[in-house]
Structures are given as C-alpha cells and as structure tokens.
Amino acid sequence: GLGDVYKRQGYSMDFNFVAFFFNPLVLLFLTMTLGNLFGELKIGKFKFGITGTLFVGLVIGYFLTQYAAGVPKESRYFASAMAVMQGKVIPGPLMNLALLVFIVGTGLLAASDMKYALTIFGKQFVILAIFIPFVGAVASYGSSQLLQDMSPFQMTGTYTGALTSSTGLAAATESSDSEARRLGMEFGSQPESARKKIIAIINSARVRDAKLRHESAPAPLTLEGTQSLSQEDVEVFVTEAKAGVGVGHSIGYPFGVLFLILAINLIPKIFGLDVEDEKKRYFAQKALDIKNDASLVTEKHQEVAMDFIGFSLAAFLGYVVGSIRIYMGPLGWFSLGATGGAILVALALGALGQLGPIHFRMNSTVLGKMRTYFLSVFLAGTGLNYGFRVVDAVTGDGYMVAIISALVALISILAGFLLGHYVFRINWTLLSGAITGGMTSAPGLGAAVDALECDEPAVSYGATQPLATFIMVIFSIIIHKLPL
C-alpha cells in the first residue's frame, strides 16, 4: 500500500483515530461546527441559534462516554477515557475562560444603557433577585419532603444545579459537611422521619461499597435497632451528604441551562409576546424618558475598534472581585464567583468609558462576535461534559432528580416572569435578562441576548445576578438547617 511505500523510502504515515477523537479541542471544534449549523436550521419561525451547540454537545457527549466506558484498563487511552467518564471532556480552565470572556464582552456592550434601566426598574430588579431563588428553594425543599426516599442533600444540589449557581454549590457543599455531622452525632434526638432518611442513606452507601469490593453487604441498620450512630457510620453519612450535593448539582445543572434556554425562546410564544414589538416599545419609551430627563443617559465616550488592554483589565479585575471572600458568621463564606465579579466590573468600567489611554467602549460588532464565539465554546463544552449524565438521568436511576431539576427551573422561571410581566410591567427586553440573572445563569443570558438580538438583557442580568447569587447561598444553607 501507499503507507508501505512511504515506510520503505524512510517516511512514515500514521493517523491515530482514537487519540484524535479523544482530543478535547477536536471534540470542541467539531461540536461547535455541527452545533452552529444545527442552530441555523429553522423549525417554522423558530431556530436554536447559538444554543444549538449545547444540544449537539449533549448528543456527542453521550456517545463519547459510552465509547469511553469500553476502553480497557491496559489501554494507553484509559486515562483519557476516565476523564470523559468523569465529565471532564473539556477542561475546567478552558470552560471558565470562555465564560469569563463572554461575560466581560456582554457587560462592556451593555454598560451604556445601564443608568436608564437601573433608574427606572432598580427596585423591581432587587425584588426579582430575591424572589426567583426563593421560589426555587421552596420547590426544592418541598420535593425533598414529598419524596421520602430522596436524600435532602441531593435536593440541595439539585437546587443549586437547576439555578446554575456554582457559588451556591460551594456553599451547599460546605454546609452539608457540618449539618450532616451534627445530624449524625445527634441521631438519637432526631424525629423518626429524619432517622429513617439517615439510615436509608447509610444502608445504600454500604450496599454500593460492598458491591464495588465484591463483598457481601453488611447487615442493614434498622430504625428499631439503632439508637445512635458509630463514628464510622457518621463519617459515611457525612461523605454521602457531600457527594449527594455534588450528584444533585451535576444532574440539575444541564437541565437548568437547558430549560432556561428553552424558556427564554418559548415564553414569548406561549404568552403571546411579540419580541420585535416589545423591543420597539422599549426603545421608544426609553427615548421619550431620556428626552424628558437627560440625566438618565450614560455619558458618551469615544469608541475604539478594540482595546485588548482594556478588555483584559476588565477580565482580570472581574476575577479579582469575584474571588474576594467575605465571612458571614453562621452563613460561612460568600463570594460572587468569576461571572458575578466580571459582570459588575465590566458594567462599571464600560460606564466609566475610559481610564487614561485605556478604552472600555469598543466596537459593538467586534465585541459581539467575540462574545458569541466564546459563548459557543462554553455551551459546546457543557454539552460534551454533561451529555451522558443528562441522557442517563432521563433513562436511568437519576430520572427523578432530572424531573425535579426541570420542575424547579421551570417554576422559578415562570414565577419570575409572572411577577415581572404582570405585576411590575417590565418590558420583555429587560425582563428576559432579569430572569436569567435571578437564575444566576450566564448561558441563559447568552440565549436572551441571542433571541432578542440586542444587549439590553445584560443590564438587567447585571442588576439581579450578584444579589441572586448571595440569596442562593443563604437559601442553600438554610435548607440544610430545616428538618429532614
């Protein structure tokens, strides 16, 4: 063959398909290509747009994980297969970079309209930032009470996942350790319903671990025969509590993203809103308000094609602000996270406009394309990392967590919409961003910006997301302190 001819002449020709398709960048660019093509397909008047990369990623991620599960331990690709099995198809730092670039670009673009939106709807945004996480917390805790065989800690993870909050996850994981330890140590004084759940969690872990070790399962704990827990059982319960938060979040997160994206696109159709008409009325009202009160307009600044120093500085400072941790006594530590810090800093610097020779007002077309591309990277990566979990949750043992995640997300979104639209009379142009901010979802914001084809949703997102993040942390901790 041709390869043999090359080898005889001192050349070598080799193409390793397995190594090629386990390469994160190959998978990412393939998903982005197919996903953007899929996003352009119209179903009637509807198309998925940039979020098509998420759906294609979910499909590829599912089949890739199935393939990885069959890679034998002795294979040189076993480590790559394990990374896929653990949901680490696309490395975390690359995902964080993509999300940060998207958020900074969005904040800088939206900054010029910030003053008007906050002046007119500032109080309403504050209420929505509290109300949406509250509804999600009630729905999650209510589910844990209705489903007696479901771990309450898993429900907390479902809550932070459905509302796509990594900061909430961190708070829930930290508080689950102390609360589970307290419940385990005070087992005898807990009500019967709580003791049943604790015993069920410990017995389930014992059976699972015995199977992994190919041993016979130990005798299960019983309610009647267990007055207190041994230290070993307490540690098992604490470990399972923390793991439950992570499992609930990992299943809930993709469903939270998925249903928020669908809701942003479908709510106008379900409730008879004409998106173009909403935009026209919003901009017409804004022009009239500014004409009557010139102080509502943000000061004009020189716009440059692109300032990489300004953009990089905004991203750096956003990361710094998001990394600041504030100790809040019994509530533990709180931080905004990278996206929360980035949106605040980008909006502030964009409103400032210029700092010496550094510009923060950049060409909207350049910033818009850059922002959209990196959002595509993030959505494709999310699909690849969570594809198997989503399908497995729907078809396997995690189906109930998947259903609850979807319900928590939908109830929270719908509650925010009904309050914002029918009570506060907020135009959909801004309300879409306020809902995604209340859900603390940057991918949701991307869907809103893409669906409305304007940057106004980022203003209301920036007004609600930081406070909503804080409220989510509080509710994540409170849920653990409520009766099991």
C-alpha positions in Angstrom: 0.0 0.0 0.0 0.9 3.7 -0.1 1.9 3.6 3.6 4.4 0.7 2.9 5.9 2.7 0.0 6.5 5.7 2.3 8.0 3.5 5.0 10.4 1.8 2.5 11.6 5.3 1.4 12.2 6.3 5.1 8.9 8.1 5.6 6.1 7.2 8.0 2.5 7.9 7.7 0.2 7.3 10.7 -3.1 8.7 11.8 -4.4 7.5 15.2 -8.2 8.0 15.2 -8.6 7.1 18.9 -6.1 9.8 20.1 -7.6 12.2 17.6 -11.2 11.9 18.8 -10.2 11.9 22.4 -8.5 15.3 21.9 -10.6 18.0 23.7 -10.0 20.6 21.0 -11.0 18.3 18.2 -14.3 17.4 20.0 -14.9 21.1 20.9 -14.5 22.4 17.3 -16.5 19.5 15.8 -19.3 20.2 18.3 -19.2 24.0 17.6 -19.2 23.4 13.8 -22.2 21.0 13.9 -23.9 22.9 16.6 -23.9 26.2 14.8 -25.1 24.5 11.6 -27.9 22.9 13.6 -28.7 26.2 15.3 -29.3 27.9 11.9 -32.0 25.3 10.9 -35.4 26.9 11.1 -38.4 24.9 12.6 -41.2 27.2 11.4 -40.1 30.6 12.6 -38.1 29.1 15.5 -34.4 28.3 15.5 -32.0 27.4 18.3 -29.3 29.8 17.2 -26.1 29.7 19.2 -27.6 27.3 21.7 -27.6 24.6 19.0 -24.0 23.9 20.2 -25.4 22.8 23.6 -27.8 20.2 22.1 -25.2 18.8 19.7 -22.7 18.6 22.5 -25.2 16.6 24.6 -25.6 14.0 21.8 -21.8 13.8 21.1 -21.0 13.7 24.8 -23.4 10.8 25.4 -22.0 8.6 22.7 -18.4 9.5 23.5 -18.9 8.5 27.1 -20.5 5.2 26.1 -17.4 4.5 23.9 -15.0 5.6 26.8 -16.7 3.1 29.1 -15.5 0.3 26.9 -11.8 1.3 26.9 -9.8 -1.4 28.8 -7.5 -0.6 31.7 -4.4 -1.7 29.9 -5.1 0.7 27.0 -2.8 3.7 26.7 -6.1 5.8 26.3 -7.5 4.7 29.6 -6.6 7.9 31.3 -8.4 9.9 28.6 -11.4 7.6 28.8 -11.6 8.1 32.6 -11.6 11.9 32.1 -14.5 11.5 29.7 -16.3 9.2 32.2 -15.9 11.8 34.9 -17.4 14.6 32.8 -14.1 16.3 32.1 -14.1 16.1 28.3 -13.4 19.8 28.1 -11.0 21.0 30.9 -12.4 23.4 33.5 -10.0 26.2 32.9 -11.0 26.4 29.3 -14.7 26.5 30.2 -14.0 29.2 32.8 -12.1 31.3 30.2 -14.9 31.0 27.7 -17.5 32.1 30.2 -15.4 35.0 31.5 -14.7 36.4 28.0 -18.4 36.1 27.2 -19.5 37.9 30.4 -16.9 40.7 30.1 -17.9 41.3 26.5 -21.5 41.4 27.4 -21.0 43.8 30.3 -18.9 46.2 28.3 -21.5 46.2 25.5 -24.5 46.8 27.9 -22.8 49.5 30.0 -24.1 52.4 28.0 -27.7 51.5 28.8 -27.2 50.7 32.5 -28.1 54.0 34.1 -31.5 54.2 32.4 -32.6 50.6 33.2 -31.4 50.8 36.9 -33.1 54.2 37.4 -36.5 53.0 36.0 -36.6 49.4 37.3 -33.9 49.2 40.0 -36.3 48.2 42.9 -38.1 45.7 40.7 -34.8 44.0 39.8 -33.9 43.7 43.5 -37.2 42.0 44.3 -36.8 39.6 41.4 -33.3 38.8 42.5 -34.7 37.7 45.9 -38.0 36.2 44.7 -36.7 33.8 42.0 -34.1 32.0 44.2 -36.7 31.9 47.0 -39.3 30.1 44.8 -36.6 27.6 43.7 -35.6 26.9 47.3 -39.2 26.3 48.3 -39.8 24.0 45.3 -36.6 22.0 46.1 -37.2 21.7 49.8 -40.9 20.7 49.1 -39.7 18.0 46.8 -37.4 16.6 49.5 -40.3 16.4 51.9 -42.6 14.7 49.4 -40.1 12.1 48.3 -39.2 10.2 51.5 -36.5 8.1 49.8 -34.7 11.0 48.3 -31.6 12.5 50.0 -32.3 16.0 51.2 -28.7 16.9 50.4 -29.1 15.7 46.9 -32.2 18.1 46.7 -30.0 21.0 47.7 -27.5 20.1 44.9 -30.5 19.9 42.6 -31.5 23.4 43.7 -28.1 25.0 43.0 -27.9 23.0 39.7 -31.3 23.9 38.5 -30.5 27.6 39.1 -26.9 27.0 37.7 -25.1 28.5 40.6 -21.5 27.3 41.3 -21.3 29.7 44.2 -24.4 28.1 45.7 -22.9 24.7 45.1 -19.8 25.7 47.1 -21.9 27.0 50.0 -24.2 23.9 49.9 -21.2 21.5 49.9 -19.5 23.3 52.8 -22.7 23.5 54.9 -23.6 19.9 54.2 -20.5 18.7 56.0 -21.3 20.5 59.2 -25.0 19.8 59.1 -24.6 16.1 58.3 -22.1 15.7 61.0 -24.4 17.4 63.5 -27.4 15.2 62.4 -25.2 12.1 62.7 -23.9 12.9 66.1 -27.4 13.8 67.4 -29.1 10.9 65.6 -31.0 9.7 68.7 -32.7 13.0 69.3 -33.9 13.4 65.7 -37.6 12.8 64.7 -38.4 9.4 63.2 -38.7 10.7 59.7 -35.2 12.2 59.8 -33.7 9.0 61.3 -35.3 6.9 58.5 -33.7 9.1 55.9 -30.3 9.0 57.6 -30.4 5.2 57.9 -31.5 4.8 54.3 -28.6 6.9 53.1 -26.1 4.9 55.1 -27.5 1.5 54.1 -27.5 2.5 50.4 -23.8 3.5 50.7 -22.9 0.3 52.5 -24.5 -1.9 49.8 -22.9 0.1 47.0 -19.4 -0.1 48.5 -19.7 -3.8 49.2 -20.5 -4.4 45.5 -17.5 -2.4 44.4 -15.3 -4.6 46.7 -17.1 -7.8 45.6 -18.0 -8.5 49.2 -21.4 -9.4 50.7 -23.3 -6.4 52.0 -23.3 -5.9 55.8 -26.5 -6.3 57.8 -28.5 -3.1 57.3 -29.2 -0.7 60.0 -32.8 -0.7 61.3 -34.7 2.1 62.9 -35.6 -0.1 65.9 -32.1 -1.4 66.5 -30.2 1.9 66.0 -30.2 4.3 69.0 -27.1 6.1 67.9 -24.6 6.0 65.1 -21.0 4.8 65.3 -18.3 7.2 64.3 -17.8 5.2 61.2 -21.4 5.5 60.3 -21.3 9.2 60.9 -18.4 9.6 58.5 -20.3 7.5 55.9 -23.3 9.8 56.3 -21.2 13.0 56.0 -19.4 11.7 52.9 -22.7 10.7 51.3 -24.3 14.1 52.2 -21.5 16.0 50.4 -21.5 13.6 47.5 -25.3 13.9 47.3 -25.0 17.7 46.8 -22.5 17.1 44.0 -24.6 14.5 42.3 -27.8 16.6 42.5 -25.9 19.6 41.1 -24.3 17.7 38.3 -27.7 16.3 37.2 -29.5 19.6 37.8 -27.1 21.9 36.1 -27.6 20.9 32.5 -31.3 20.7 33.0 -31.3 24.2 34.5 -29.4 25.5 31.5 -31.5 23.5 29.0 -34.9 24.6 30.3 -33.9 28.2 30.9 -32.7 28.5 27.3 -35.9 26.9 26.0 -38.0 29.1 28.3 -36.3 32.3 27.0 -37.2 31.3 23.5 -40.7 29.9 24.2 -42.2 32.2 26.8 -42.9 35.0 24.3 -44.7 32.4 22.1 -46.7 30.8 25.0 -47.8 34.2 26.4 -48.3 35.9 23.1 -45.5 38.4 23.3 -44.2 39.9 20.0 -40.5 40.2 20.7 -39.9 42.8 17.9 -42.9 44.8 19.2 -41.6 44.6 22.8 -38.2 45.9 21.6 -39.8 48.8 19.7 -41.9 49.8 22.6 -39.0 49.6 25.0 -36.7 51.8 22.8 -39.5 54.3 22.1 -40.2 54.6 25.8 -36.6 54.9 26.6 -36.1 57.7 24.0 -39.1 59.6 25.4 -37.9 59.2 29.0 -34.4 60.4 28.1 -35.9 63.4 26.2 -37.7 64.4 29.4 -34.8 63.7 31.7 -31.3 63.9 30.2 -29.7 62.6 33.4 -31.0 59.1 32.5 -28.4 58.8 29.7 -24.9 57.5 30.4 -22.2 59.9 29.4 -20.9 59.4 25.8 -17.3 58.3 25.4 -15.0 57.7 22.4 -15.4 54.2 20.9 -12.5 52.2 19.6 -12.4 49.2 17.3 -10.9 47.0 20.1 -8.7 47.6 23.1 -7.2 44.3 24.3 -5.6 46.0 27.3 -9.0 47.4 28.4 -10.7 44.0 27.8 -8.0 42.1 29.6 -8.0 44.5 32.6 -11.8 44.2 32.9 -11.5 40.4 32.9 -8.6 40.5 35.5 -10.4 42.9 37.8 -13.6 40.9 37.5 -11.8 37.7 38.5 -10.3 39.6 41.5 -13.6 40.9 42.7 -15.3 37.5 42.2 -12.5 35.9 44.2 -13.0 38.1 47.3 -14.5 36.0 50.1 -16.5 37.6 52.9 -17.1 35.8 56.2 -20.7 35.9 57.2 -20.7 34.2 60.6 -23.0 31.2 60.7 -23.6 31.5 56.9 -20.0 30.8 56.2 -18.0 32.4 53.4 -19.5 34.2 50.4 -18.1 35.3 47.1 -19.6 36.4 43.8 -17.5 34.0 41.7 -15.8 34.8 38.5 -19.0 35.6 36.5 -20.6 37.7 39.2 -17.4 39.8 39.7 -16.9 40.0 35.9 -20.4 41.4 35.1 -20.1 44.0 37.8 -16.7 45.2 36.8 -17.4 45.2 33.1 -20.6 47.2 33.6 -18.7 49.7 35.8 -15.7 50.1 33.5 -18.0 50.3 30.5 -19.9 53.1 32.1 -16.6 54.8 33.0 -15.7 54.6 29.4 -12.0 55.4 29.6 -9.1 55.3 32.0 -6.2 57.3 30.7 -5.2 55.7 27.4 -7.2 52.6 28.1 -10.6 52.4 26.5 -13.6 50.3 27.7 -16.0 51.4 24.9 -15.4 49.2 22.0 -17.0 48.5 18.6 -20.2 46.6 19.2 -19.8 44.3 16.1 -16.3 43.2 17.2 -17.3 42.7 20.8 -20.5 41.0 19.8 -18.8 38.5 17.5 -16.1 37.8 20.2 -18.7 37.3 22.9 -20.9 35.0 20.7 -17.9 32.8 19.8 -16.8 32.2 23.4 -20.4 31.5 24.4 -20.5 28.9 21.7 -17.3 27.4 23.3 -18.9 27.3 26.7 -22.2 25.7 25.5 -20.4 23.1 23.4 -18.2 22.2 26.4 -21.2 22.0 28.7 -22.9 19.6 26.3 -19.9 17.4 25.9 -19.2 17.3 29.7 -22.8 16.6 30.7 -24.2 14.7 27.7 -24.1 11.2 29.3 -25.4 12.4 32.7 -28.4 14.1 31.0 -29.4 11.0 29.0 -28.6 8.7 31.8 -30.6 10.7 34.3 -33.7 10.7 32.0 -33.5 7.0 31.2 -31.9 5.6 34.4 -32.0 5.9 38.2 -31.5 9.6 38.1 -34.8 10.3 36.3 -36.5 11.6 39.5 -33.6 14.1 40.1 -33.8 15.1 36.4 -37.6 15.7 36.7 -37.2 17.7 39.9 -34.4 19.8 38.4 -36.6 20.6 35.4 -39.6 21.5 37.6 -37.5 23.7 40.0 -36.1 25.5 37.0 -39.5 25.9 35.3 -41.3 27.0 38.4 -38.6 29.6 39.2 -38.6 30.9 35.7 -42.4 31.1 35.4 -42.7 32.8 38.8 -40.1 35.4 37.8 -41.9 36.0 34.5 -45.4 36.3 36.1 -44.2 38.8 38.7 -42.0 40.8 36.3 -44.5 40.9 33.4 -47.9 41.1 35.1 -47.1 42.9 38.4 -44.1 45.1 37.6 -44.9 45.6 33.9 -41.2 45.2 32.9 -40.7 45.0 29.1 -39.6 41.6 27.9 -36.4 43.2 26.6 -35.2 43.7 30.1 -37.2 41.0 31.9 -35.5 38.2 30.0 -32.2 39.4 31.4 -33.6 39.8 34.9 -34.9 36.2 34.9 -31.6 34.8 33.8 -29.9 37.0 36.4 -32.3 35.7 39.1 -31.3 32.2 37.9 -27.6 33.2 38.0 -27.3 31.7 34.5 -24.7 33.2 32.1 -25.7 30.7 29.4 -29.3 31.8 29.9 -28.2 35.4 29.4 -26.5 34.3 26.1 -29.8 32.9 25.0 -31.6 36.1 25.9 -29.1 38.3 24.0 -29.2 35.9 21.0 -33.0 35.7 20.9 -33.6 39.5 21.3 -30.6 40.4 19.1 -29.7 43.3 21.4 -27.6 43.8 24.6 -30.2 45.2 26.9 -30.8 41.9 28.7 -27.2 42.1 30.1 -28.1 45.3 32.0 -30.9 43.6 34.0 -28.8 40.5 34.3 -26.0 42.6 35.9 -28.6 44.2 38.2 -30.0 40.9 39.5 -27.3 38.2 39.3 -25.0 39.4 42.2 -27.8 39.7 44.7 -29.4 36.5 43.5 -26.1 34.7 44.0 -26.0 36.0 47.5 -29.6 35.0 48.2 -28.9 31.5 46.7 -26.0 31.0 49.1 -28.3 31.9 52.1 -31.1 29.6 51.0 -28.7 26.7 50.2 -27.5 26.9 53.9 -31.0 27.4 55.3 -32.3 24.3 53.5 -29.8 22.2 55.3 -30.9 23.6 58.7 -34.5 22.8 58.1 -36.0 19.4 59.3 -35.1 16.4 57.1 
